[in-house]
Amino acid sequence: MVRLRGFGTGEHLAAEADSVAVIGLGRFGSALALELMASDTDVLGVDTDEDLVQRMNGRLTHVVRADSTQEETLRELSLPDFERVVVAIGTDLEASILTASLLLDFGVPNIWAKAVSDAHGAILQRLGVHNVVYPEADMGKRIAHRVRGNLQDFVELGDDFAAVRTRPPADLVGRTVAEAATRDNRGVTITAIKRPDGGWHHCTTDSVIGADDLLLVTGPTRKAERFASGR
């Protein structure tokens, strides 16, 4: 355990398996930290900006104003004991790289780091950071796929494979999943259906596709996009 300085003084933080440290509380780091809190995950937030720390005070399990490029500071915050740490620093590349390097030296088993450019990401990967993410680029790609077709959501699952949420093409309305035969005819699989008055459920071959339904479809990216566009 460690006694935290700054906001939360007098409390103790146990770096348990389900705790996450988020270093950098800008837009990305704050959104991520709050989403983790909403999922009942304890979060330690760290930033050098007093205004950001004050804004997150009371919204995270603990929030601390501290310089993450200082080894002793990270040790005092018990960062070596965390199993999962997110380096969400985007405006100061040197701080991002130094922080990630220290966490790697500590042997933190699961480090996520935000990259703001290909060069930044390449350096983080060469250091050995386990998960490098490009939130702005990833969101741009996701929105671009939605703009191009009738997609309500798009998630790339890997190289040339995606899951999309979309309305059904007009020619499939009123047909069962078996009759639609989308895997044979269009190269995609309808995995779940959401009715207008209900939640998502796994579809069967007998599930009838309604005009107001939402479909969860998986398959090669281009084929999934063509399906969503009604082709």
N, C-alpha and C positions, 0 to 999 in steps of 0.2 A: 504494500500500500504506500501511497505518497500523499503528503499534505500539500494541497495546491495553494499557490499564491494568486493574488488578484481576486476576481469574482469567484465566489465559492469558498473563500477563506474559512478555515475551520472545519471543512468537510474532508473526507478521505475518498480517494478513488481506488478501487480495486480493478486492476487490468485483467478482467476475467475474459474467458474465451469468447463471449458474445459482445464484448465492448469493442468500439471502433474509435480510433483517434483521427480527427480530420484537421489537417494543418493547412491553413489558408481559408478564410471565411468570406471570400468574395461571393459573387452570385452563384457560381458553380458549387463551391464548398458549402455555403450556407444552405442551398437547396438540397444538396446531398445529405448534409447533417440533419436537417429537419425531417427529411423523408425517413432516415434511419430511426429517428426518435419516434416517428409515427408508427414504425414497425416494432416498437418496444425494444429498441436496441440502445444501450447506454453509449453516449457519445461524449468524448473529450474534444472540445474545439480549441484550436490554438491559432493566434494571429498576432502580428506586431501592431496592428492598427487599433488604437483604443476605441474609436467610434464603432468599429465592427464588433469588437468584444462586448461593448456596452449594449449594442443592438441585439446580440444573441444571449445576453445574460438572462437567465431564467427560462430560456427556451431549450437549452441543452443540459445534459446531466452536469457537466462542468465546462466552463469556458475560461481561458487563461490568456492574458497578454504576455507573449514570450517570443524570443528570437530562436527559431527552430534551427538556425545554422550553428548554434553553440552546443557542443556535445554535452557539457555539464548540465545545461538547461534541460535537454531532452532526458538525461538520466534522472534529474530531479522530478521530472514529470512522469517517470516510470515508462517512457516510451519503449525501452528494450523489452518490457514485459507484455506489450500488446502483440496479439497475433495478427491484427489487421490494422493497417494505417493507410490513410489516403493523403497524398501530397497534392493539395488542390491549389498550389501557388501558381499563378499564371503571369503576373506582371513583372516579377523579378526572377529571371531565368537562373541567375547565379544562386539565389536562395533555394530555388526548386532543386537544382542539381546537388548542392551541398547537403540539403536536408535528406534527399533520397540516398546519397552516399553514406551519410551517418546511419540511417536506418538499416541499410544493407550491412554496414560494419557491425551493427548490433545483432544481426541475424534475425530481424523481424521476418517471419515466414511468408507474409502475404502483404505486399506493398502495391498500392495502386497510385499512379501518378498522372496528373493532367499534363498534356503537352499542347502547346499553342502553335507549334509548327512542326514540319517534318524533321528539321534539324534538331529541334529540342527533343522530339520523340526518339530520334536515332541515338542521341547521347544517353538518354535515360535507359534505352534498351541495351546499349553497350555496357552501361554500369551494371546491368543485371536486374533492373526493376522488373518484377513479375508481370505487372499489368499496366501498360501504357494506354491511356485513353485520349481521344481527341474530341471533346464534347461539342465544340462548335462545328467541326467538320462533319461529325456523325449526325448532328441534328440537321445540318444543311442537306446532307444526302437523303435523310429520312423525309424531310419536307419536300425535296425535289421529286421524289417518287410519288408523293401524294398529289403534288401539283399536276403531274403528268397524266394521271388517270383518275378513276373513280375510287381510289384508295382512301379509307378512313384512317388507316394506320399501316405502317410498314416497318418490319423488323428484319434486318439481315442476320441470318443465323450462321452464316459461314460463307466461304467462297461460292458465289453463284447459287445461293439457296436462301429463300426468304419465307417469312410468314406474313400474310396480308389480311387485313380486315376490310371487307368490302360488301356492297350490295350485290345480289346475284344478277348475272346477265339475264336479259329479258327472255331469251329462249330456254332458260332452265326453270323459269317460274312454273309451279304446278307439277313439276316432275320429281320423282324420288331421286335420291342420291345414286341409286343403282342405275336408274334410267339415264341420268345425266352422264354417267361414265366419264367423269372429268379426267381421271387418271389416264384412260386410254385415248380420249379424244383431244385433251388439252394439256396433258402432262402435269397436272396438279391434283392435289387431294383435298377434298373438303373434310376437315377434321372436326369442326364444331359449328353449331348453329345457335344464334340468339334470336328468339322470337320477340316481337314488339312488346309483349306484356310479361316477359320473363327473363331469366338469366341464361348464361351460356350452358350448353350441354353437348356432350359427345353425340355426333350423329351416327345413325345406322344406315344400312342400305335402304331401309324402308322410310327414312325421314323424307318428308315432302318439303320442297323448297318454296317458301312464300315470297311474294314480291317485297314485303316490308322486313324480311329477315336480314340479319347480318351474318355473313359467312366468314369463318376463319379458314383460310386456304394456305397450304404449304406447297412449295415446289421450286424449281429453278427460277431465279429472279425474273428473267424476261418473260417466261411463261406465266408466272403469277401476275405480272403487270398486264399482260395481254388479256388474261382472264378478267381482271378488274375493269379493264376498259371495254369489256363486252365482246372481245374478239375471240 
